Amino acid sequence: MTVAAEGILNQEIIWLGWTGLHITFWKLIGYTGALMFGGRWLVQFVASKRAGKPVMPRLFWYMSVVGSLMTLSYFLFSAKQDSVGVLQNLFPSFTALYSLYLDIKHRGWNRDKASH
């Protein structure tokens, strides 16, 4: 990423000033990733409630991968550059990718919706 792009992504988003928070585009990426990573449990809860048993829908793994990679990119490339955040999100990224791979390998790309 170029220095100019990094500078733009780290600048405060003025129209969000009403929040009282210093919000940058990198923070929006981090917030979105954190919400996606946390929201995957809601997806899992709803799928399990519908099935009447514990299930792990594929959407859970997609949200895990995207959410962890978004938060990882925030900690790697934003002005924050926090090594604790990098370590905290690095392992979940790999495990989510591997779990998604296993899900696709086991159930196939076009799996039957009834076979959670």
N, C-alpha and C positions, 0 to 999 in steps of 0.2 A: 504494500500500500504506500502511496506517495505521502510525503510530508504534508502537502497541501490538503489531501483527503483526510489525513489524520487530524489536522487542525480543524477542519470543518466539522468533523464528527465529534470533536471534543468541545465545540463551542456551545454555549447555552442556547436553548431554544426559547427565544424571547416570548413568543405567544403562549408559552406555558408558565410564564412568570407569575400568573395569578395563583398558582398552586403554593407559592412560597418556597418551592424547592428549586435547586439548581439542576435542571434536567437537560441533558445532552442527547444527541442521537445514539451514542454508545450506551447511555443509561436506558434509553427506550429499548434497545436491543437486549440489554441485561434484564430489564423488567419483563419483557415479553418472554424471554427464555425461562426466567424464574416462574412466571405464571403458567407457562406451558408445562414445565417440569413438575410443578405442584399440582396442576390441573389434571394430570394423567391419573391421579388417584381417584378423582371424581368420575372419570371415564370408567375406570376399573370397578368402582362401586356400583355405578348404574348398570354395567354389563353383568355383574354378579347378581345384582338384585333381580334383573330380568330373567337370568338363567336359573335362579334359585340355588346356585352353587358358586363357589369361587371360580372365576374365569379371568384370563388375561387376554383381552382383545388386542389385536394387532395395533390398533390406534394407540394403545398404551405405549408400545415400543417406539412407534413413530414420534410420539410426543416426547418420550424420554431422549431419543437421539437428538431431535431438533432443539429441545429445551436445554439439554446439557451442552450442545455445541454452541448455542447462542450465548449462554452464560460464560462458557469457556472463552469464546472470542471476546466478550466484554472484558474479562480479567486479563486476557493476553494483549489486546490491542488498544484499549482505551487509555486515557491518562492514568487510570487507576493502577494498572499493571501490578496486581496483587498476587503474589506467589501462593498465598493460602487459598485464594479463590481458584487459581489454576489447578492446584492439587485437589481441591474439593470437587472440581468438575471434570477432571481428566479421567479418573477411573470410571465414573458413571457413563461417560461417553463411550468408552470401550466396551463396557459390559452391556450397555443398551444396544450397541451395534451388533455385538455377538448374539445377544438374545433375539434381535430382529432376524438375523441370519438364520438362527436355529428355527424360529417360527416359520419362516418362508420355506426352509428346507423340509421341515416336518409336515407342514400343512399345505405347502404349495402357494403359488401366487394367487390363484383364484379359488380359495378354499370355500367350502360350503358354509354359509352363515350359521347354520344350526349346529355346526361342529366346533364350538368354542373350545 
